Amino acid sequence: MDTAFLFYNKHLHLVFYIKNISLLGLLVLAVFACDKSSNNTEKTGKVVAKVNTSSLFEEDLKNLSPKGLSKSDSVAFIQTFINKWAYNEIFYQQATNYLTEEELNIDKELEEYKKELLTYKFQTKLINEKLDTNVTLAQIEEYYNANSQNFLLKNNIVKVLYVKTPLNIPNIEKLKKLCYSSNPKDAEQLKSLCIQYANNFFMNEDTWLMFEDLKKEINQLNEVPEYNIQNGKTFEFTDATSFYFLKIIEVKSKNTLSPLNFEINNIKNMLINQRKQKLITSIKKDFFDKAKSNKELEIYN
């Protein structure tokens, strides 16, 4: 059955035409950005909702909702979209009735936004085409050494051996023994057991971790005083379901110089961003100088 829903207010007249809503569900396939249907004069076909002279057409609903929805979910998704369109359109039309002629004149703002958007797109394209993103380790080290005062740690960082397993795994005593061993062969056995049984583990002894992140993983660490977090210190914790082993291999305390290998990615991004700024500044200057020499630029005193 076809149904119609009427909405009236001082300035607006809205009519929803929900004609054969099950048919609308069949139109749903993929994602389609139908933000507004302002160009109604260019569209034809069945109208599903209308606010004064602004209409939402059945074709606007094609390919709207995500794939994989059931028929009923598709219908609900479309109905939600229609309602959202109606709310936004009503509010927009109320704005056009409420604002003054001066406030409604947004040509200048639109032109400025257009300039900013096109400038940004052009700048992005130039960067993608011309920017050298290759940063060598020597360049990173040079920047690090020249700006070491900018690389003081704000939080403690650690290198660790960390294992979390269920309490009831077989060979848990063997696993504990392997955790304490410094024999490389034992490390391989430990890794094999962790792959089989561990909920989580970390065995990369060259990688620095934020100690605060480790506290989120092992809640009991929040009860351990900071002065107990020392090189070579080991901890065992248990809770209702899990066993935790942690060995602190190395600690770097906050307010000390951050290790180079902890800052490599940050420095690389800094250097690339510096290059971006220099590149765009250089290109803009080239365009400026060329326009000036070609008499395309005129500045009046």
Number of C-alpha atoms within 10 A of each C-alpha: 6 8 10 11 10 9 10 10 8 6 10 15 14 20 19 20 19 20 16 11 18 13 12 20 24 13 19 23 17 12 13 14 9 15 10 14 16 13 9 13 10 7 15 10 9 13 18 21 22 19 20 14 11 19 25 26 19 17 17 18 22 19 17 21 22 13 12 11 14 10 15 10 13 24 21 15 17 20 16 12 17 18 13 12 21 21 12 14 22 21 13 12 15 14 13 13 12 11 11 10 10 7 10 12 11 11 9 9 10 11 11 11 12 12 12 12 12 11 12 12 12 12 17 13 12 15 17 12 9 11 16 12 15 9 13 10 11 9 12 21 15 12 15 19 11 10 10 14 11 10 18 14 15 12 14 19 23 24 22 26 18 21 23 22 22 18 14 11 15 11 11 16 10 12 20 16 12 19 21 15 12 9 9 9 10 16 16 12 15 21 19 12 19 19 12 11 17 18 14 14 17 15 15 11 14 12 13 18 15 13 20 15 10 17 14 11 13 18 12 15 18 12 8 12 8 11 6 9 21 16 15 11 13 18 14 13 14 15 12 7 9 15 20 23 20 22 21 18 17 18 18 20 19 13 12 14 15 22 16 15 13 14 13 15 12 11 19 19 13 14 17 16 14 11 16 21 12 13 18 17 11 12 14 13 12 12 11 14 14 13 13 13 10 9 9 10 12 8 5 4 3
